[in-house]
């Protein structure tokens, strides 16, 4: 029930990853504001999903950045 499957994540280019990351962060802000007000989110399990997907995207972006540095200094 992941938002992005691992196979989809591998195929995405950097601009697509950054766009998806921005969308997920906006959605996470919405959930955080609901919790701050005291409203119960419709789907509390989605919060965990969003956090994990954000972490996966950040990991993927960091790996790409590391590979570029290694190739440059190689």
PQR file with spaces between the fields and no chain letter, atoms N, CA, C, O and H, PARSE charges and radii, in Angstrom:
ATOM       1  N    UNK     1       0.816   -1.187    0.000 -0.4000 1.5000
ATOM       2  CA   UNK     1       0.000    0.000    0.000 -0.0000 2.0000
ATOM       3  C    UNK     1       0.870    1.264    0.000  0.5500 1.7000
ATOM       4  O    UNK     1       0.464    2.319    0.488 -0.5500 1.4000
ATOM       5  N    UNK     2       2.062    1.128   -0.555 -0.4000 1.5000
ATOM       6  CA   UNK     2       2.988    2.261   -0.607 -0.0000 2.0000
ATOM       7  C    UNK     2       2.500    3.288   -1.630  0.5500 1.7000
ATOM       8  O    UNK     2       1.808    2.948   -2.589 -0.5500 1.4000
ATOM       9  H    UNK     2       2.393    0.271   -0.951  0.4000 1.0000
ATOM      10  N    UNK     3       2.861    4.511   -1.414 -0.4000 1.5000
ATOM      11  CA   UNK     3       2.469    5.573   -2.328 -0.0000 2.0000
ATOM      12  C    UNK     3       3.228    5.427   -3.646  0.5500 1.7000
ATOM      13  O    UNK     3       2.657    5.597   -4.723 -0.5500 1.4000
ATOM      14  H    UNK     3       3.423    4.788   -0.635  0.4000 1.0000
ATOM      15  N    UNK     4       4.515    5.112   -3.548 -0.4000 1.5000
ATOM      16  CA   UNK     4       5.344    4.855   -4.731 -0.0000 2.0000
ATOM      17  C    UNK     4       5.992    3.488   -4.557  0.5500 1.7000
ATOM      18  O    UNK     4       6.602    3.214   -3.524 -0.5500 1.4000
ATOM      19  H    UNK     4       4.979    4.974   -2.673  0.4000 1.0000
ATOM      20  N    UNK     5       5.864    2.648   -5.548 -0.4000 1.5000
ATOM      21  CA   UNK     5       6.507    1.337   -5.499 -0.0000 2.0000
ATOM      22  C    UNK     5       7.998    1.515   -5.772  0.5500 1.7000
ATOM      23  O    UNK     5       8.418    2.484   -6.404 -0.5500 1.4000
ATOM      24  H    UNK     5       5.368    2.871   -6.388  0.4000 1.0000
ATOM      25  N    UNK     6       8.784    0.565   -5.284 -0.4000 1.5000
ATOM      26  CA   UNK     6      10.235    0.647   -5.463 -0.0000 2.0000
ATOM      27  C    UNK     6      10.621    0.658   -6.937  0.5500 1.7000
ATOM      28  O    UNK     6      11.549    1.365   -7.331 -0.5500 1.4000
ATOM      29  H    UNK     6       8.442   -0.222   -4.770  0.4000 1.0000
ATOM      30  N    UNK     7       9.917   -0.115   -7.748 -0.4000 1.5000
ATOM      31  CA   UNK     7      10.233   -0.152   -9.178 -0.0000 2.0000
ATOM      32  C    UNK     7       9.939    1.197   -9.836  0.5500 1.7000
ATOM      33  O    UNK     7      10.677    1.635  -10.719 -0.5500 1.4000
ATOM      34  H    UNK     7       9.163   -0.689   -7.428  0.4000 1.0000
ATOM      35  N    UNK     8       8.864    1.852   -9.406 -0.4000 1.5000
ATOM      36  CA   UNK     8       8.537    3.173   -9.937 -0.0000 2.0000
ATOM      37  C    UNK     8       9.586    4.195   -9.497  0.5500 1.7000
ATOM      38  O    UNK     8       9.973    5.078  -10.262 -0.5500 1.4000
ATOM      39  H    UNK     8       8.265    1.497   -8.689  0.4000 1.0000
ATOM      40  N    UNK     9      10.032    4.057   -8.266 -0.4000 1.5000
ATOM      41  CA   UNK     9      11.013    4.982   -7.717 -0.0000 2.0000
ATOM      42  C    UNK     9      12.323    4.907   -8.496  0.5500 1.7000
ATOM      43  O    UNK     9      12.955    5.935   -8.738 -0.5500 1.4000
ATOM      44  H    UNK     9       9.717    3.340   -7.644  0.4000 1.0000
ATOM      45  N    UNK    10      12.735    3.713   -8.889 -0.4000 1.5000
ATOM      46  CA   UNK    10      13.974    3.536   -9.645 -0.0000 2.0000
ATOM      47  C    UNK    10      13.890    4.187  -11.017  0.5500 1.7000
ATOM      48  O    UNK    10      14.894    4.670  -11.541 -0.5500 1.4000
ATOM      49  H    UNK    10      12.221    2.877   -8.692  0.4000 1.0000
ATOM      50  N    UNK    11      12.699    4.201  -11.599 -0.4000 1.5000
ATOM      51  CA   UNK    11      12.529    4.717  -12.952 -0.0000 2.0000
ATOM      52  C    UNK    11      12.377    6.232  -13.003  0.5500 1.7000
ATOM      53  O    UNK    11      12.543    6.832  -14.065 -0.5500 1.4000
ATOM      54  H    UNK    11      11.883    3.809  -11.174  0.4000 1.0000
ATOM      55  N    UNK    12      12.065    6.852  -11.880 -0.4000 1.5000
ATOM      56  CA   UNK    12      11.816    8.291  -11.856 -0.0000 2.0000
ATOM      57  C    UNK    12      13.122    9.074  -11.974  0.5500 1.7000
ATOM      58  O    UNK    12      14.143    8.698  -11.399 -0.5500 1.4000
ATOM      59  H    UNK    12      11.930    6.364  -11.018  0.4000 1.0000
ATOM      60  N    UNK    13      13.067   10.159  -12.724 -0.4000 1.5000
ATOM      61  CA   UNK    13      14.202   11.058  -12.870 -0.0000 2.0000
ATOM      62  C    UNK    13      14.203   12.044  -11.704  0.5500 1.7000
ATOM      63  O    UNK    13      13.220   12.153  -10.971 -0.5500 1.4000
ATOM      64  H    UNK    13      12.237   10.465  -13.190  0.4000 1.0000
ATOM      65  N    UNK    14      15.315   12.760  -11.541 -0.4000 1.5000
ATOM      66  CA   UNK    14      15.474   13.680  -10.422 -0.0000 2.0000
ATOM      67  C    UNK    14      14.381   14.758  -10.352  0.5500 1.7000
ATOM      68  O    UNK    14      13.865   15.011   -9.264 -0.5500 1.4000
ATOM      69  H    UNK    14      16.114   12.672  -12.137  0.4000 1.0000
ATOM      70  N    UNK    15      14.008   15.404  -11.470 -0.4000 1.5000
ATOM      71  CA   UNK    15      12.941   16.416  -11.374 -0.0000 2.0000
ATOM      72  C    UNK    15      11.606   15.824  -10.914  0.5500 1.7000
ATOM      73  O    UNK    15      10.864   16.452  -10.159 -0.5500 1.4000
ATOM      74  H    UNK    15      14.428   15.198  -12.354  0.4000 1.0000
ATOM      75  N    UNK    16      11.314   14.611  -11.379 -0.4000 1.5000
ATOM      76  CA   UNK    16      10.075   13.942  -10.961 -0.0000 2.0000
ATOM      77  C    UNK    16      10.111   13.628   -9.473  0.5500 1.7000
ATOM      78  O    UNK    16       9.112   13.787   -8.773 -0.5500 1.4000
ATOM      79  H    UNK    16      11.917   14.101  -11.992  0.4000 1.0000
ATOM      80  N    UNK    17      11.270   13.181   -8.993 -0.4000 1.5000
ATOM      81  CA   UNK    17      11.413   12.862   -7.573 -0.0000 2.0000
ATOM      82  C    UNK    17      11.220   14.108   -6.714  0.5500 1.7000
ATOM      83  O    UNK    17      10.553   14.064   -5.680 -0.5500 1.4000
ATOM      84  H    UNK    17      12.082   13.051   -9.561  0.4000 1.0000
ATOM      85  N    UNK    18      11.807   15.214   -7.151 -0.4000 1.5000
ATOM      86  CA   UNK    18      11.683   16.457   -6.386 -0.0000 2.0000
ATOM      87  C    UNK    18      10.240   16.959   -6.380  0.5500 1.7000
ATOM      88  O    UNK    18       9.767   17.483   -5.371 -0.5500 1.4000
ATOM      89  H    UNK    18      12.348   15.249   -7.991  0.4000 1.0000
ATOM      90  N    UNK    19       9.548   16.800   -7.495 -0.4000 1.5000
ATOM      91  CA   UNK    19       8.142   17.214   -7.572 -0.0000 2.0000
ATOM      92  C    UNK    19       7.274   16.364   -6.643  0.5500 1.7000
ATOM      93  O    UNK    19       6.419   16.888   -5.930 -0.5500 1.4000
ATOM      94  H    UNK    19       9.932   16.375   -8.314  0.4000 1.0000
ATOM      95  N    UNK    20       7.499   15.055   -6.658 -0.4000 1.5000
ATOM      96  CA   UNK    20       6.738   14.151   -5.796 -0.0000 2.0000
ATOM      97  C    UNK    20       7.041   14.442   -4.325  0.5500 1.7000
ATOM      98  O    UNK    20       6.147   14.399   -3.480 -0.5500 1.4000
ATOM      99  H    UNK    20       8.193   14.628   -7.238  0.4000 1.0000
ATOM     100  N    UNK    21       8.304   14.736   -4.026 -0.4000 1.5000
ATOM     101  CA   UNK    21       8.703   15.066   -2.659 -0.0000 2.0000
ATOM     102  C    UNK    21       7.969   16.311   -2.174  0.5500 1.7000
ATOM     103  O    UNK    21       7.495   16.356   -1.039 -0.5500 1.4000
ATOM     104  H    UNK    21       9.031   14.771   -4.712  0.4000 1.0000
ATOM     105  N    UNK    22       7.877   17.307   -3.025 -0.4000 1.5000
ATOM     106  CA   UNK    22       7.172   18.533   -2.674 -0.0000 2.0000
ATOM     107  C    UNK    22       5.690   18.254   -2.401  0.5500 1.7000
ATOM     108  O    UNK    22       5.124   18.766   -1.436 -0.5500 1.4000
ATOM     109  H    UNK    22       8.262   17.271   -3.947  0.4000 1.0000
ATOM     110  N    UNK    23       5.069   17.439   -3.260 -0.4000 1.5000
ATOM     111  CA   UNK    23       3.660   17.088   -3.068 -0.0000 2.0000
ATOM     112  C    UNK    23       3.441   16.365   -1.741  0.5500 1.7000
ATOM     113  O    UNK    23       2.484   16.649   -1.020 -0.5500 1.4000
ATOM     114  H    UNK    23       5.530   17.023   -4.044  0.4000 1.0000
ATOM     115  N    UNK    24       4.337   15.428   -1.426 -0.4000 1.5000
ATOM     116  CA   UNK    24       4.202   14.662   -0.185 -0.0000 2.0000
ATOM     117  C    UNK    24       4.410   15.545    1.045  0.5500 1.7000
ATOM     118  O    UNK    24       3.735   15.377    2.060 -0.5500 1.4000
ATOM     119  H    UNK    24       5.114   15.197   -2.011  0.4000 1.0000
ATOM     120  N    UNK    25       5.343   16.478    0.945 -0.4000 1.5000
ATOM     121  CA   UNK    25       5.576   17.383    2.075 -0.0000 2.0000
ATOM     122  C    UNK    25       4.359   18.281    2.308  0.5500 1.7000
ATOM     123  O    UNK    25       4.013   18.573    3.452 -0.5500 1.4000
ATOM     124  H    UNK    25       5.892   16.614    0.120  0.4000 1.0000
ATOM     125  N    UNK    26       3.712   18.717    1.226 -0.4000 1.5000
ATOM     126  CA   UNK    26       2.493   19.520    1.359 -0.0000 2.0000
ATOM     127  C    UNK    26       1.390   18.709    2.035  0.5500 1.7000
ATOM     128  O    UNK    26       0.678   19.210    2.906 -0.5500 1.4000
ATOM     129  H    UNK    26       3.994   18.479    0.297  0.4000 1.0000
ATOM     130  N    UNK    27       1.262   17.457    1.624 -0.4000 1.5000
ATOM     131  CA   UNK    27       0.244   16.590    2.227 -0.0000 2.0000
ATOM     132  C    UNK    27       0.555   16.345    3.706  0.5500 1.7000
ATOM     133  O    UNK    27      -0.349   16.301    4.540 -0.5500 1.4000
ATOM     134  H    UNK    27       1.841   17.050    0.917  0.4000 1.0000
ATOM     135  N    UNK    28       1.829   16.187    4.017 -0.4000 1.5000
ATOM     136  CA   UNK    28       2.243   15.978    5.404 -0.0000 2.0000
ATOM     137  C    UNK    28       1.943   17.214    6.246  0.5500 1.7000
ATOM     138  O    UNK    28       1.538   17.097    7.402 -0.5500 1.4000
ATOM     139  H    UNK    28       2.564   16.223    3.339  0.4000 1.0000
ATOM     140  N    UNK    29       2.142   18.397    5.669 -0.4000 1.5000
ATOM     141  CA   UNK    29       1.822   19.629    6.383 -0.0000 2.0000
ATOM     142  C    UNK    29       0.326   19.693    6.694  0.5500 1.7000
ATOM     143  O    UNK    29      -0.075   20.166    7.758 -0.5500 1.4000
ATOM     144  H    UNK    29       2.472   18.492    4.729  0.4000 1.0000
ATOM     145  N    UNK    30      -0.484   19.220    5.768 -0.4000 1.5000
ATOM     146  CA   UNK    30      -1.927   19.214    5.983 -0.0000 2.0000
ATOM     147  C    UNK    30      -2.288   18.319    7.170  0.5500 1.7000
ATOM     148  O    UNK    30      -3.101   18.692    8.016 -0.5500 1.4000
ATOM     149  H    UNK    30      -0.158   18.836    4.904  0.4000 1.0000
ATOM     150  N    UNK    31      -1.676   17.140    7.222 -0.4000 1.5000
ATOM     151  CA   UNK    31      -1.927   16.229    8.345 -0.0000 2.0000
ATOM     152  C    UNK    31      -1.437   16.820    9.660  0.5500 1.7000
ATOM     153  O    UNK    31      -2.105   16.703   10.688 -0.5500 1.4000
ATOM     154  H    UNK    31      -1.015   16.837    6.535  0.4000 1.0000
ATOM     155  N    UNK    32      -0.261   17.459    9.626 -0.4000 1.5000
ATOM     156  CA   UNK    32       0.285   18.066   10.842 -0.0000 2.0000
ATOM     157  C    UNK    32      -0.607   19.186   11.354  0.5500 1.7000
ATOM     158  O    UNK    32      -0.785   19.343   12.562 -0.5500 1.4000
ATOM     159  H    UNK    32       0.282   17.554    8.791  0.4000 1.0000
ATOM     160  N    UNK    33      -1.167   19.963   10.433 -0.4000 1.5000
ATOM     161  CA   UNK    33      -2.056   21.044   10.869 -0.0000 2.0000
ATOM     162  C    UNK    33      -3.344   20.477   11.452  0.5500 1.7000
ATOM     163  O    UNK    33      -3.896   21.043   12.396 -0.5500 1.4000
ATOM     164  H    UNK    33      -1.022   19.835    9.452  0.4000 1.0000
ATOM     165  N    UNK    34      -3.826   19.375   10.904 -0.4000 1.5000
ATOM     166  CA   UNK    34      -5.025   18.726   11.460 -0.0000 2.0000
ATOM     167  C    UNK    34      -4.761   18.241   12.879  0.5500 1.7000
ATOM     168  O    UNK    34      -5.608   18.388   13.760 -0.5500 1.4000
ATOM     169  H    UNK    34      -3.378   18.916   10.137  0.4000 1.0000
ATOM     170  N    UNK    35      -3.593   17.667   13.095 -0.4000 1.5000
ATOM     171  CA   UNK    35      -3.256   17.194   14.442 -0.0000 2.0000
ATOM     172  C    UNK    35      -3.098   18.351   15.419  0.5500 1.7000
ATOM     173  O    UNK    35      -3.482   18.242   16.584 -0.5500 1.4000
ATOM     174  H    UNK    35      -2.904   17.548   12.379  0.4000 1.0000
ATOM     175  N    UNK    36      -2.528   19.467   14.941 -0.4000 1.5000
ATOM     176  CA   UNK    36      -2.313   20.624   15.806 -0.0000 2.0000
ATOM     177  C    UNK    36      -3.641   21.229   16.263  0.5500 1.7000
ATOM     178  O    UNK    36      -3.768   21.685   17.399 -0.5500 1.4000
ATOM     179  H    UNK    36      -2.216   19.555   13.995  0.4000 1.0000
ATOM     180  N    UNK    37      -4.622   21.227   15.371 -0.4000 1.5000
ATOM     181  CA   UNK    37      -5.936   21.773   15.692 -0.0000 2.0000
ATOM     182  C    UNK    37      -6.704   20.817   16.594  0.5500 1.7000
ATOM     183  O    UNK    37      -7.587   21.235   17.343 -0.5500 1.4000
ATOM     184  H    UNK    37      -4.520   20.856   14.448  0.4000 1.0000
ATOM     185  N    UNK    38      -6.371   19.552   16.521 -0.4000 1.5000
ATOM     186  CA   UNK    38      -7.054   18.562   17.348 -0.0000 2.0000
ATOM     187  C    UNK    38      -8.014   17.689   16.566  0.5500 1.7000
ATOM     188  O    UNK    38      -8.709   16.852   17.142 -0.5500 1.4000
ATOM     189  H    UNK    38      -5.654   19.212   15.913  0.4000 1.0000
ATOM     190  N    UNK    39      -8.058   17.878   15.257 -0.4000 1.5000
ATOM     191  CA   UNK    39      -8.915   17.069   14.401 -0.0000 2.0000
ATOM     192  C    UNK    39      -8.232   15.733   14.126  0.5500 1.7000
ATOM     193  O    UNK    39      -7.021   15.683   13.913 -0.5500 1.4000
ATOM     194  H    UNK    39      -7.494   18.558   14.789  0.4000 1.0000
ATOM     195  N    UNK    40      -8.995   14.669   14.132 -0.4000 1.5000
ATOM     196  CA   UNK    40      -8.457   13.354   13.797 -0.0000 2.0000
ATOM     197  C    UNK    40      -8.423   13.216   12.283  0.5500 1.7000
ATOM     198  O    UNK    40      -9.442   13.432   11.628 -0.5500 1.4000
ATOM     199  H    UNK    40      -9.979   14.709   14.305  0.4000 1.0000
ATOM     200  N    UNK    41      -7.266   12.860   11.706 -0.4000 1.5000
ATOM     201  CA   UNK    41      -7.183   12.687   10.253 -0.0000 2.0000
ATOM     202  C    UNK    41      -8.080   11.547    9.781  0.5500 1.7000
ATOM     203  O    UNK    41      -8.345   10.604   10.527 -0.5500 1.4000
ATOM     204  H    UNK    41      -6.438   12.685   12.238  0.4000 1.0000
ATOM     205  N    UNK    42      -8.545   11.644    8.537 -0.4000 1.5000
ATOM     206  CA   UNK    42      -9.398   10.604    7.962 -0.0000 2.0000
ATOM     207  C    UNK    42      -8.691    9.249    7.973  0.5500 1.7000
ATOM     208  O    UNK    42      -9.265    8.232    8.362 -0.5500 1.4000
ATOM     209  H    UNK    42      -8.330   12.411    7.931  0.4000 1.0000
ATOM     210  N    UNK    43      -7.441    9.263    7.541 -0.4000 1.5000
ATOM     211  CA   UNK    43      -6.682    8.025    7.404 -0.0000 2.0000
ATOM     212  C    UNK    43      -5.340    8.183    8.124  0.5500 1.7000
ATOM     213  O    UNK    43      -4.350    8.571    7.505 -0.5500 1.4000
ATOM     214  H    UNK    43      -6.975   10.089    7.226  0.4000 1.0000
ATOM     215  N    UNK    44      -5.301    7.889    9.415 -0.4000 1.5000
ATOM     216  CA   UNK    44      -4.056    8.091   10.166 -0.0000 2.0000
ATOM     217  C    UNK    44      -2.903    7.193    9.693  0.5500 1.7000
ATOM     218  O    UNK    44      -1.738    7.541    9.886 -0.5500 1.4000
ATOM     219  H    UNK    44      -6.106    7.574    9.919  0.4000 1.0000
ATOM     220  N    UNK    45      -3.204    6.074    9.093 -0.4000 1.5000
ATOM     221  CA   UNK    45      -2.160    5.187    8.583 -0.0000 2.0000
ATOM     222  C    UNK    45      -1.398    5.791    7.418  0.5500 1.7000
ATOM     223  O    UNK    45      -0.262    5.408    7.139 -0.5500 1.4000
ATOM     224  H    UNK    45      -4.150    5.792    8.936  0.4000 1.0000
ATOM     225  N    UNK    46      -2.021    6.722    6.754 -0.4000 1.5000
ATOM     226  CA   UNK    46      -1.388    7.369    5.603 -0.0000 2.0000
ATOM     227  C    UNK    46      -0.205    8.233    6.040  0.5500 1.7000
ATOM     228  O    UNK    46       0.729    8.437    5.263 -0.5500 1.4000
ATOM     229  H    UNK    46      -2.944    7.033    6.981  0.4000 1.0000
ATOM     230  N    UNK    47      -0.233    8.737    7.258 -0.4000 1.5000
ATOM     231  CA   UNK    47       0.871    9.554    7.768 -0.0000 2.0000
ATOM     232  C    UNK    47       2.165    8.752    7.748  0.5500 1.7000
ATOM     233  O    UNK    47       3.204    9.246    7.309 -0.5500 1.4000
ATOM     234  H    UNK    47      -0.991    8.571    7.889  0.4000 1.0000
ATOM     235  N    UNK    48       2.098    7.527    8.219 -0.4000 1.5000
ATOM     236  CA   UNK    48       3.274    6.655    8.246 -0.0000 2.0000
ATOM     237  C    UNK    48       3.753    6.363    6.820  0.5500 1.7000
ATOM     238  O    UNK    48       4.954    6.343    6.546 -0.5500 1.4000
ATOM     239  H    UNK    48       1.254    7.125    8.575  0.4000 1.0000
ATOM     240  N    UNK    49       2.796    6.139    5.924 -0.4000 1.5000
ATOM     241  CA   UNK    49       3.125    5.884    4.525 -0.0000 2.0000
ATOM     242  C    UNK    49       3.856    7.068    3.906  0.5500 1.7000
ATOM     243  O    UNK    49       4.854    6.902    3.205 -0.5500 1.4000
ATOM     244  H    UNK    49       1.822    6.156    6.146  0.4000 1.0000
ATOM     245  N    UNK    50       3.341    8.266    4.175 -0.4000 1.5000
ATOM     246  CA   UNK    50       3.940    9.472    3.612 -0.0000 2.0000
ATOM     247  C    UNK    50       5.356    9.655    4.144  0.5500 1.7000
ATOM     248  O    UNK    50       6.270    9.965    3.380 -0.5500 1.4000
ATOM     249  H    UNK    50       2.530    8.401    4.745  0.4000 1.0000
ATOM     250  N    UNK    51       5.544    9.466    5.447 -0.4000 1.5000
ATOM     251  CA   UNK    51       6.876    9.612    6.041 -0.0000 2.0000
ATOM     252  C    UNK    51       7.866    8.640    5.412  0.5500 1.7000
ATOM     253  O    UNK    51       8.995    9.016    5.096 -0.5500 1.4000
ATOM     254  H    UNK    51       4.801    9.213    6.068  0.4000 1.0000
ATOM     255  N    UNK    52       7.449    7.407    5.232 -0.4000 1.5000
ATOM     256  CA   UNK    52       8.339    6.404    4.634 -0.0000 2.0000
ATOM     257  C    UNK    52       8.679    6.738    3.192  0.5500 1.7000
ATOM     258  O    UNK    52       9.822    6.583    2.763 -0.5500 1.4000
ATOM     259  H    UNK    52       6.532    7.102    5.489  0.4000 1.0000
ATOM     260  N    UNK    53       7.678    7.198    2.444 -0.4000 1.5000
ATOM     261  CA   UNK    53       7.913    7.530    1.043 -0.0000 2.0000
ATOM     262  C    UNK    53       8.838    8.733    0.921  0.5500 1.7000
ATOM     263  O    UNK    53       9.703    8.764    0.045 -0.5500 1.4000
ATOM     264  H    UNK    53       6.749    7.324    2.792  0.4000 1.0000
ATOM     265  N    UNK    54       8.663    9.729    1.796 -0.4000 1.5000
ATOM     266  CA   UNK    54       9.559   10.885    1.808 -0.0000 2.0000
ATOM     267  C    UNK    54      10.986   10.416    2.079  0.5500 1.7000
ATOM     268  O    UNK    54      11.925   10.867    1.423 -0.5500 1.4000
ATOM     269  H    UNK    54       7.960    9.704    2.508  0.4000 1.0000
ATOM     270  N    UNK    55      11.149    9.524    3.032 -0.4000 1.5000
ATOM     271  CA   UNK    55      12.480    9.003    3.364 -0.0000 2.0000
ATOM     272  C    UNK    55      13.088    8.251    2.179  0.5500 1.7000
ATOM     273  O    UNK    55      14.283    8.378    1.909 -0.5500 1.4000
ATOM     274  H    UNK    55      10.387    9.157    3.565  0.4000 1.0000
ATOM     275  N    UNK    56      12.274    7.474    1.478 -0.4000 1.5000
ATOM     276  CA   UNK    56      12.775    6.735    0.316 -0.0000 2.0000
ATOM     277  C    UNK    56      13.242    7.687   -0.779  0.5500 1.7000
ATOM     278  O    UNK    56      14.290    7.478   -1.390 -0.5500 1.4000
ATOM     279  H    UNK    56      11.304    7.370    1.697  0.4000 1.0000
ATOM     280  N    UNK    57      12.454    8.736   -1.023 -0.4000 1.5000
ATOM     281  CA   UNK    57      12.811    9.695   -2.065 -0.0000 2.0000
ATOM     282  C    UNK    57      14.098   10.429   -1.692  0.5500 1.7000
ATOM     283  O    UNK    57      14.983   10.600   -2.530 -0.5500 1.4000
ATOM     284  H    UNK    57      11.603    8.906   -0.527  0.4000 1.0000
ATOM     285  N    UNK    58      14.200   10.860   -0.442 -0.4000 1.5000
ATOM     286  CA   UNK    58      15.419   11.556   -0.001 -0.0000 2.0000
ATOM     287  C    UNK    58      16.635   10.647   -0.108  0.5500 1.7000
ATOM     288  O    UNK    58      17.713   11.095   -0.497 -0.5500 1.4000
ATOM     289  H    UNK    58      13.481   10.721    0.239  0.4000 1.0000
ATOM     290  N    UNK    59      16.470    9.384    0.232 -0.4000 1.5000
ATOM     291  CA   UNK    59      17.567    8.424    0.119 -0.0000 2.0000
ATOM     292  C    UNK    59      17.998    8.284   -1.336  0.5500 1.7000
ATOM     293  O    UNK    59      19.190    8.287   -1.642 -0.5500 1.4000
ATOM     294  H    UNK    59      15.594    9.020    0.548  0.4000 1.0000
ATOM     295  N    UNK    60      17.034    8.164   -2.216 -0.4000 1.5000
ATOM     296  CA   UNK    60      17.326    8.017   -3.644 -0.0000 2.0000
ATOM     297  C    UNK    60      18.051    9.255   -4.176  0.5500 1.7000
ATOM     298  O    UNK    60      19.015    9.130   -4.932 -0.5500 1.4000
ATOM     299  H    UNK    60      16.065    8.162   -1.968  0.4000 1.0000
ATOM     300  N    UNK    61      17.595   10.443   -3.786 -0.4000 1.5000
ATOM     301  CA   UNK    61      18.242   11.673   -4.237 -0.0000 2.0000
ATOM     302  C    UNK    61      19.671   11.768   -3.705  0.5500 1.7000
ATOM     303  O    UNK    61      20.575   12.192   -4.425 -0.5500 1.4000
ATOM     304  H    UNK    61      16.812   10.544   -3.171  0.4000 1.0000
ATOM     305  N    UNK    62      19.875   11.376   -2.453 -0.4000 1.5000
ATOM     306  CA   UNK    62      21.218   11.401   -1.873 -0.0000 2.0000
ATOM     307  C    UNK    62      22.136   10.400   -2.556  0.5500 1.7000
ATOM     308  O    UNK    62      23.319   10.683   -2.748 -0.5500 1.4000
ATOM     309  H    UNK    62      19.141   11.032   -1.868  0.4000 1.0000
ATOM     310  N    UNK    63      21.618    9.242   -2.925 -0.4000 1.5000
ATOM     311  CA   UNK    63      22.420    8.249   -3.628 -0.0000 2.0000
ATOM     312  C    UNK    63      22.865    8.784   -4.984  0.5500 1.7000
ATOM     313  O    UNK    63      24.014    8.607   -5.388 -0.5500 1.4000
ATOM     314  H    UNK    63      20.657    9.013   -2.769  0.4000 1.0000
ATOM     315  N    UNK    64      21.941    9.440   -5.681 -0.4000 1.5000
ATOM     316  CA   UNK    64      22.293   10.006   -6.993 -0.0000 2.0000
ATOM     317  C    UNK    64      23.362   11.077   -6.841  0.5500 1.7000
ATOM     318  O    UNK    64      24.301   11.141   -7.634 -0.5500 1.4000
ATOM     319  H    UNK    64      21.007    9.584   -5.353  0.4000 1.0000
ATOM     320  N    UNK    65      23.219   11.917   -5.822 -0.4000 1.5000
ATOM     321  CA   UNK    65      24.189   12.978   -5.581 -0.0000 2.0000
ATOM     322  C    UNK    65      25.560   12.388   -5.247  0.5500 1.7000
ATOM     323  O    UNK    65      26.582   12.881   -5.725 -0.5500 1.4000
ATOM     324  H    UNK    65      22.456   11.865   -5.178  0.4000 1.0000
ATOM     325  N    UNK    66      25.583   11.350   -4.440 -0.4000 1.5000
ATOM     326  CA   UNK    66      26.833   10.693   -4.064 -0.0000 2.0000
ATOM     327  C    UNK    66      27.501   10.072   -5.288  0.5500 1.7000
ATOM     328  O    UNK    66      28.720   10.152   -5.440 -0.5500 1.4000
ATOM     329  H    UNK    66      24.754   10.949   -4.052  0.4000 1.0000
ATOM     330  N    UNK    67      26.710    9.458   -6.154 -0.4000 1.5000
ATOM     331  CA   UNK    67      27.268    8.847   -7.356 -0.0000 2.0000
ATOM     332  C    UNK    67      27.878    9.900   -8.277  0.5500 1.7000
ATOM     333  O    UNK    67      28.907    9.656   -8.908 -0.5500 1.4000
ATOM     334  H    UNK    67      25.720    9.393   -6.031  0.4000 1.0000
ATOM     335  N    UNK    68      27.244   11.070   -8.354 -0.4000 1.5000
ATOM     336  CA   UNK    68      27.791   12.149   -9.183 -0.0000 2.0000
ATOM     337  C    UNK    68      29.126   12.627   -8.647  0.5500 1.7000
ATOM     338  O    UNK    68      30.050   12.885   -9.419 -0.5500 1.4000
ATOM     339  H    UNK    68      26.409   11.268   -7.842  0.4000 1.0000
ATOM     340  N    UNK    69      29.239   12.748   -7.327 -0.4000 1.5000
ATOM     341  CA   UNK    69      30.486   13.186   -6.701 -0.0000 2.0000
ATOM     342  C    UNK    69      31.586   12.156   -6.930  0.5500 1.7000
ATOM     343  O    UNK    69      32.725   12.511   -7.231 -0.5500 1.4000
ATOM     344  H    UNK    69      28.489   12.538   -6.700  0.4000 1.0000
ATOM     345  N    UNK    70      31.246   10.901   -6.788 -0.4000 1.5000
ATOM     346  CA   UNK    70      32.220    9.822   -6.985 -0.0000 2.0000
ATOM     347  C    UNK    70      32.708    9.817   -8.427  0.5500 1.7000
ATOM     348  O    UNK    70      33.903    9.655   -8.677 -0.5500 1.4000
ATOM     349  H    UNK    70      30.320   10.612   -6.543  0.4000 1.0000
ATOM     350  N    UNK    71      31.794    9.993   -9.378 -0.4000 1.5000
ATOM     351  CA   UNK    71      32.195   10.010  -10.779 -0.0000 2.0000
ATOM     352  C    UNK    71      33.075   11.216  -11.097  0.5500 1.7000
ATOM     353  O    UNK    71      34.027   11.124  -11.871 -0.5500 1.4000
ATOM     354  H    UNK    71      30.823   10.124   -9.175  0.4000 1.0000
ATOM     355  N    UNK    72      32.735   12.352  -10.480 -0.4000 1.5000
ATOM     356  CA   UNK    72      33.502   13.573  -10.725 -0.0000 2.0000
ATOM     357  C    UNK    72      34.919   13.444  -10.166  0.5500 1.7000
ATOM     358  O    UNK    72      35.879   13.857  -10.817 -0.5500 1.4000
ATOM     359  H    UNK    72      31.961   12.427   -9.851  0.4000 1.0000
ATOM     360  N    UNK    73      35.056   12.878   -8.975 -0.4000 1.5000
ATOM     361  CA   UNK    73      36.361   12.753   -8.321 -0.0000 2.0000
ATOM     362  C    UNK    73      37.105   11.497   -8.738  0.5500 1.7000
ATOM     363  O    UNK    73      38.309   11.373   -8.515 -0.5500 1.4000
ATOM     364  H    UNK    73      34.277   12.543   -8.446  0.4000 1.0000
ATOM     365  N    UNK    74      36.375   10.563   -9.349 -0.4000 1.5000
ATOM     366  CA   UNK    74      36.841    9.243   -9.707 -0.0000 2.0000
ATOM     367  C    UNK    74      38.180    9.129  -10.239  0.5500 1.7000
ATOM     368  O    UNK    74      38.625    8.027  -10.560 -0.5500 1.4000
ATOM     369  H    UNK    74      35.397   10.665   -9.530  0.4000 1.0000
